[in-house]
Amino acid sequence: MTPVFLAMALLFATETQPPELPQVRYPEWEQKDDIRRRVDAQLTLQMEIAADGAISRVTFIAQDNIPAERLDKTIESFKRQLEGRKAKPAVHDGRAIACTYKHIFVWPLFVPPPERHRYPGDESRRPIGKEEGGAPSEAVQLREVENRSYVDAPDGREIPLETFKAELDAKARGLMNPAALRERKDGPMLLWTDEPSAAQMTFTTNILRVLPVTFSDLFKAVLPPRSVLPEFTVYLFHSPDALAQFQKALGVPRWADGSYMGALKILAASISSGNPFHTRELLLHEETHFLVRELLIPRAACPMWLNEGLAEVFAGSRIDRAGHMTFSAIDGGEYLDPRTGRVWMSRSEIHRRLLVEERSVLKGNVLRRLITGGLDPWEDSPEEAIRRFYACAWGFTRFLIGDEKTAVRREFLDFISALHAGRDAQAVLLSTYGSYEDMEKAFWKTVGKW
């Protein structure tokens, strides 16, 4: 993939079209166990590009976040990949010209695993991701007693569901800045936030409004007739510390910047990164869990890989300025957030790169393990295992859905129908794709085209 050009210095008029570099392989991710937030490495190089596109004299300009002991090796790696190769040359007034070109290469030095979720009331879930000394060991658990819903809260109380929801509502609003606290009702959604930016609030509301429309349209063939989305509440905290305090009452790890509470119909998130792209993906991910549970598949019938895979596929989908979602498109660009100066890469692109780079490790029996639960993350799973699970779940779900940007495969809808009806859904997959081995071959062949 040719990176998006983030910075350049061309020694000619601004109307000149910049050159396009050949594909380069970025260094592997550097594991850093003490970091909980994404870290991007940046390497600025200058190169001479002739009129025929030949690249020469690649020189180092600057770097950011590259470990000192790896800098020389990293620079040499890029030089070997660039010098002597050809780019698509710069063009001025319709003709190719030579230029001196400066480019910032950006790649993830460390990518934390996606948010590890707890799903209160979902009996098929295994709680994962407890933080040492942080969240309670158990999340909220839903119980049905004589047709009345109770929850076993992490603090040991047995409390009616509606009472607990009222407590959480008061707690959330109490943690928000009262001077900025506002409420917005939009269809079945009730949004509470202390985000001071009206533009950010509108941005958030629009995101949450778009997904149910696209989701219902894509899966209308397998949704119950006249299905209606129930009311749900979104708490959008401006402060990550406030979110952490709120989620502790729900048994959610302190470091998670988003959560979905199924039995309570609550979505909670923080926009602490200041990056609208991250906020968009986070909200789409959590709302997808809500839609899957409430509309598509009964809570006890949805396998973990499918629930997370659908959430990641929708999280990586594009939404244009008119509010239209391009379903399942892989956004492979790298974008500079002008407010924070940080570079953003879509989740779908992160997953795609991991599958490509670790194909030799994963290829062989990954789909059988994924479908049968052998890849499901357990509590205290290594972060690399979490990353691989989410990448495989995203990739396999996208493979089953197909490449059509406005529809899903009929075979995938049959698979969903089997899950909904409690039939053997694995048999549906195998009847469509043959053996696990045949399905795996078709999967990796498709991944190679992404």
C-alpha positions in Angstrom: 0.0 0.0 0.0 1.3 3.4 -0.9 1.1 5.6 2.3 -0.9 8.8 2.4 1.5 11.7 2.0 1.7 13.5 5.3 4.5 15.9 4.6 6.5 16.9 1.5 9.0 19.4 0.2 9.0 19.9 -3.5 11.4 22.3 -5.1 9.0 23.6 -7.7 5.5 25.1 -8.1 2.7 24.0 -5.8 0.6 22.8 -8.8 3.1 20.0 -9.4 1.9 16.6 -8.7 4.1 14.8 -6.1 5.7 11.4 -6.9 4.2 8.1 -5.6 6.6 5.9 -3.8 6.7 2.1 -4.3 5.3 -0.2 -1.6 7.6 -0.6 1.4 7.5 -3.0 4.3 7.2 -1.4 7.6 9.1 -2.7 10.7 7.3 -5.2 12.9 5.4 -3.9 15.9 7.5 -3.4 19.0 5.9 -5.0 22.1 5.9 -2.7 25.1 4.0 -4.1 28.0 4.0 -0.9 30.0 2.1 1.1 27.4 -1.7 1.1 27.3 -2.3 3.6 24.5 -1.3 3.4 20.8 2.1 4.7 19.9 3.1 5.6 16.3 6.6 5.7 14.9 7.6 8.3 12.4 10.6 8.3 10.1 11.3 11.4 7.9 13.5 10.6 4.9 14.6 12.8 1.9 15.3 11.2 -1.5 16.3 12.2 -5.0 13.7 11.0 -7.6 14.8 11.3 -11.2 12.4 12.1 -14.1 12.3 8.4 -14.9 11.3 7.7 -11.3 14.6 6.2 -10.2 15.2 6.8 -6.4 18.6 7.7 -5.1 20.4 9.3 -2.2 18.0 8.5 0.6 19.0 10.4 3.7 17.7 10.6 7.2 16.0 13.8 8.4 14.1 13.1 11.6 12.4 10.4 13.7 9.8 10.1 16.4 9.3 7.2 18.9 11.8 4.8 17.2 14.0 3.1 19.9 17.5 4.5 19.7 19.0 1.0 19.5 16.8 0.3 16.4 17.1 3.6 14.5 20.2 2.7 12.4 18.7 -0.6 11.4 15.4 0.9 10.6 17.0 3.6 8.4 19.0 1.0 6.5 15.9 -1.1 6.0 14.1 1.8 4.3 17.2 2.6 2.2 17.5 -0.9 0.9 13.8 -0.9 -0.1 13.9 2.5 -1.8 17.3 3.1 -3.4 17.5 1.7 -6.8 13.8 1.2 -7.1 11.4 3.4 -9.1 8.6 5.6 -8.1 5.9 7.2 -10.2 7.7 10.5 -10.8 6.5 14.0 -10.1 4.6 15.6 -12.9 4.6 19.3 -13.8 2.6 20.7 -16.7 1.9 17.2 -17.9 5.5 16.0 -18.0 7.6 14.0 -15.6 10.4 15.9 -13.8 13.1 15.2 -11.3 12.6 16.4 -7.7 13.9 16.3 -4.2 11.2 14.7 -2.1 10.7 14.5 1.7 8.3 12.0 3.1 7.2 11.0 6.6 6.7 7.2 6.9 4.3 6.4 9.8 3.6 2.9 11.2 2.3 1.6 14.6 5.1 1.0 17.0 2.6 -0.4 19.5 -1.1 -1.1 19.1 -3.0 -2.2 22.2 -5.5 -4.9 21.7 -9.1 -3.8 21.0 -11.3 -3.1 24.0 -11.9 -6.3 26.0 -15.6 -6.4 26.7 -17.8 -7.8 29.4 -21.4 -8.6 28.6 -23.6 -8.6 31.7 -26.5 -11.1 31.3 -24.8 -13.0 28.4 -24.4 -16.4 29.8 -22.2 -17.5 26.9 -19.6 -14.9 27.8 -16.4 -15.6 29.7 -15.2 -12.5 31.6 -11.8 -11.4 30.3 -9.4 -8.6 30.8 -9.3 -8.0 34.6 -6.8 -5.4 35.5 -4.6 -5.9 38.5 -5.9 -3.9 41.4 -8.5 -2.3 39.1 -12.0 -3.4 38.2 -13.9 -5.9 40.3 -13.4 -9.5 39.4 -16.9 -10.0 38.2 -19.1 -7.8 36.0 -22.8 -7.3 36.6 -24.8 -10.5 36.2 -28.5 -10.6 35.2 -30.9 -13.1 36.9 -34.6 -13.7 36.2 -36.5 -14.3 39.4 -40.3 -14.8 39.2 -40.5 -12.8 36.0 -38.6 -9.9 37.6 -35.1 -8.9 36.5 -32.4 -8.6 39.1 -28.7 -8.0 38.9 -25.9 -9.2 41.0 -23.8 -6.1 41.2 -20.0 -6.3 41.6 -20.3 -4.9 45.1 -22.3 -7.9 46.2 -25.8 -6.4 46.1 -28.8 -8.1 44.6 -30.8 -5.3 43.1 -33.7 -4.9 40.7 -32.5 -4.0 37.2 -34.4 -0.8 36.9 -33.2 0.4 40.3 -29.7 -0.3 39.3 -30.1 1.6 36.0 -31.4 4.6 37.9 -28.4 4.5 40.2 -26.1 4.3 37.3 -27.8 7.2 35.6 -27.4 9.3 38.7 -23.7 8.2 39.0 -22.9 9.0 35.4 -24.4 12.5 35.6 -22.7 13.1 38.9 -19.3 12.3 37.4 -19.9 14.7 34.5 -19.0 18.4 34.6 -22.3 20.1 35.6 -21.5 23.2 33.7 -21.2 21.3 30.4 -23.8 18.5 31.1 -26.4 18.2 28.4 -29.0 15.7 27.2 -30.1 14.8 23.7 -33.0 12.5 22.7 -32.8 11.0 19.2 -35.3 8.3 18.4 -34.6 5.4 20.8 -31.3 6.9 21.9 -30.8 9.0 25.0 -27.4 10.7 25.0 -25.9 12.2 28.2 -22.6 14.0 27.9 -20.4 16.7 29.3 -18.5 17.2 26.1 -18.2 21.0 25.7 -18.0 20.9 21.9 -21.4 21.2 20.3 -19.8 20.0 17.0 -18.4 16.9 18.7 -21.8 16.1 20.2 -23.5 16.4 16.7 -20.8 14.3 15.2 -21.5 11.6 17.9 -25.2 11.7 17.4 -24.9 11.4 13.6 -22.7 8.3 14.0 -25.1 6.6 16.3 -28.0 7.4 14.0 -26.4 6.1 10.8 -25.4 2.6 12.0 -28.9 1.2 12.9 -30.2 2.3 9.4 -27.4 0.5 7.6 -27.5 -2.5 9.9 -31.3 -3.0 9.5 -31.1 -2.6 5.7 -28.2 -5.2 5.4 -29.9 -7.8 7.6 -33.6 -7.1 6.8 -34.0 -10.6 5.3 -33.3 -12.3 8.6 -34.6 -9.7 11.1 -38.0 -10.4 12.8 -40.9 -8.7 11.0 -41.5 -5.1 12.2 -38.5 -5.3 14.5 -38.2 -2.2 16.7 -35.0 -1.0 18.3 -35.5 -0.7 22.1 -34.5 2.5 23.9 -30.9 2.7 25.0 -28.7 5.1 26.8 -25.3 6.5 25.8 -23.0 8.1 28.4 -20.2 10.0 26.6 -17.7 11.2 29.1 -15.3 14.1 28.3 -12.9 12.9 31.1 -11.4 9.4 30.8 -11.1 9.3 34.6 -14.8 9.8 35.0 -15.5 7.0 32.6 -13.1 4.7 34.6 -15.0 5.5 37.8 -18.3 4.8 36.1 -17.2 1.5 34.6 -15.7 0.3 37.8 -19.2 0.0 39.1 -19.9 -2.3 36.2 -16.9 -4.6 36.4 -15.2 -3.1 33.4 -11.4 -2.8 33.2 -10.2 0.6 34.2 -8.2 1.1 31.0 -11.1 0.3 28.6 -12.2 3.5 26.8 -15.6 2.1 25.9 -18.1 -0.6 27.0 -21.5 -2.1 26.2 -23.8 -3.4 29.0 -26.3 -5.6 27.3 -28.8 -6.3 30.1 -28.8 -2.6 30.9 -28.9 -1.3 27.3 -26.1 1.1 28.1 -23.2 2.3 26.0 -20.4 4.2 27.7 -17.3 5.8 26.1 -14.8 8.6 26.5 -13.4 10.8 23.8 -10.1 11.3 25.7 -8.0 10.7 22.6 -9.4 13.9 21.0 -9.3 12.0 17.7 -12.7 12.0 15.9 -11.7 8.9 14.0 -11.1 6.9 17.2 -14.3 8.1 18.7 -16.2 7.1 15.5 -14.7 3.6 15.6 -15.3 3.2 19.3 -19.0 4.2 19.1 -19.7 2.1 16.0 -18.1 -1.0 17.7 -20.1 -0.7 20.9 -23.4 0.1 19.1 -22.9 -2.9 16.8 -22.9 -5.1 19.9 -26.2 -3.5 20.9 -27.7 -4.1 17.5 -26.5 -7.7 17.3 -28.0 -8.6 20.7 -31.3 -6.7 20.3 -32.1 -7.3 16.7 -30.0 -10.0 15.0 -29.1 -12.9 17.2 -30.3 -13.9 20.7 -27.7 -13.2 23.3 -26.8 -16.8 24.1 -26.5 -17.9 20.5 -23.9 -15.5 19.1 -20.4 -16.9 19.1 -17.7 -14.5 20.4 -15.8 -14.3 17.2 -18.9 -13.3 15.2 -20.0 -10.7 17.8 -16.6 -9.1 17.8 -16.0 -9.6 14.1 -19.2 -7.8 13.2 -18.4 -5.0 15.6 -14.9 -4.5 14.1 -16.2 -4.7 10.5 -18.8 -1.9 11.2 -16.2 0.1 13.2 -14.0 0.2 10.2 -16.7 1.2 7.7 -16.6 4.6 6.1 -19.2 7.3 6.7 -19.2 10.2 4.3 -20.1 13.8 5.1 -23.7 13.2 4.0 -24.0 10.5 6.6 -23.9 7.5 4.3 -22.0 4.4 5.4 -19.9 2.4 3.0 -20.2 -1.0 4.6 -17.1 -3.1 5.1 -14.7 -0.9 3.1 -11.1 -1.2 4.2 -9.8 2.3 4.8 -6.1 1.9 4.2 -5.1 5.5 4.6 -3.1 7.1 7.3 -4.5 10.5 8.5 -3.0 13.3 10.5 -5.4 14.7 13.1 -4.7 18.5 13.0 -6.0 19.0 16.5 -3.7 16.5 18.2 -0.9 16.1 15.7 -1.3 12.3 15.9 -1.6 9.9 13.1 -4.7 7.6 12.8 -5.0 4.3 11.0 -8.3 2.5 10.8 -8.9 -0.7 12.7 -9.6 -2.6 9.5 -6.2 -1.6 8.2 -4.5 -2.6 11.4 -6.2 -6.0 11.3 -5.4 -6.4 7.6 -1.7 -5.8 8.1 -1.6 -8.2 11.0 -3.1 -11.0 9.0 -0.7 -10.3 6.1 2.4 -10.1 8.3 1.6 -13.1 10.5 0.1 -15.3 7.8 2.8 -17.9 8.2 2.1 -18.1 11.9 -1.7 -18.2 11.6 -2.2 -20.2 8.4 -3.2 -23.8 8.8 -5.9 -24.4 11.3 -6.9 -20.9 12.4 -10.6 -21.0 11.3 -11.4 -24.3 13.0 -9.9 -22.9 16.2 -11.8 -19.6 15.8 -15.2 -21.3 15.1 -14.9 -23.8 17.9 -13.7 -21.2 20.5 -10.1 -22.2 20.5 -8.9 -18.7 19.8 -11.3 -17.0 22.3 -9.3 -14.8 24.7 -9.3 -15.7 28.4 -8.6 -13.6 31.3 -4.9 -12.6 31.4 -4.4 -13.7 27.7 -1.3 -12.2 26.2 -2.0 -9.0 24.3 -0.6 -10.5 21.1 -3.2 -13.3 21.4 -5.9 -10.7 21.9 -4.7 -8.9 18.8 -4.7 -12.0 16.7 -8.2 -13.0 17.8 -9.6 -9.7 16.8 -7.8 -9.7 13.5 -9.0 -13.2 12.7 -12.5 -12.5 13.9 -12.6 -9.3 11.7 -11.1 -11.1 8.7 -13.3 -14.2 8.8 -16.5 -12.2 9.3 -15.5 -9.9 6.4 -14.7 -13.0 4.3 -18.2 -14.5 5.1 -20.0 -11.2 4.4 -18.3 -10.7 1.0 -16.9 -7.8 -0.8 -20.1 -6.2 -1.8 -20.3 -2.7 -0.2 -24.1 -2.5 0.0 -25.2 -6.1 0.7 -24.1 -9.3 2.4 -23.9 -12.8 0.9 -27.0 -15.0 1.0 -24.8 -17.8 2.5 -24.0 -15.5 5.4 -27.6 -14.7 6.0 -28.3 -18.4 6.0 -25.7 -18.8 8.7 -27.3 -16.0 10.8 -30.7 -17.6 10.4 -29.3 -20.9 11.7 -27.9 -19.2 14.7 -31.1 -17.4 15.4 -33.1 -20.6 15.1 -30.7 -22.6 17.3 -29.7 -24.9 14.4 -26.2 -26.2 13.7 -24.7 -23.1 12.2 -21.2 -24.8 11.8 -22.9 -27.3 9.4 -24.2 -24.4 7.4 -20.7 -23.0 7.0 -19.3 -26.3 6.0 -22.1 -27.0 3.5 -21.2 -23.7 1.8 -17.4 -23.8 1.9 -16.7 -27.6 2.2 -14.2 -28.8 4.7 -12.4 -26.6 7.2 -9.3 -27.0 5.0 -11.1 -25.8 1.9 -12.6 -22.9 3.8 -9.2 -21.9 5.2 -7.6 -21.9 1.7 -10.4 -19.7 0.3 -10.0 -17.4 3.3 -6.3 -16.8 2.9 -6.7 -16.4 -0.8 -9.2 -13.6 -0.2 -7.0 -12.0 2.5 -4.3 -11.8 -0.1 -6.5 -9.6 -2.3 -7.4 -7.1 0.4 
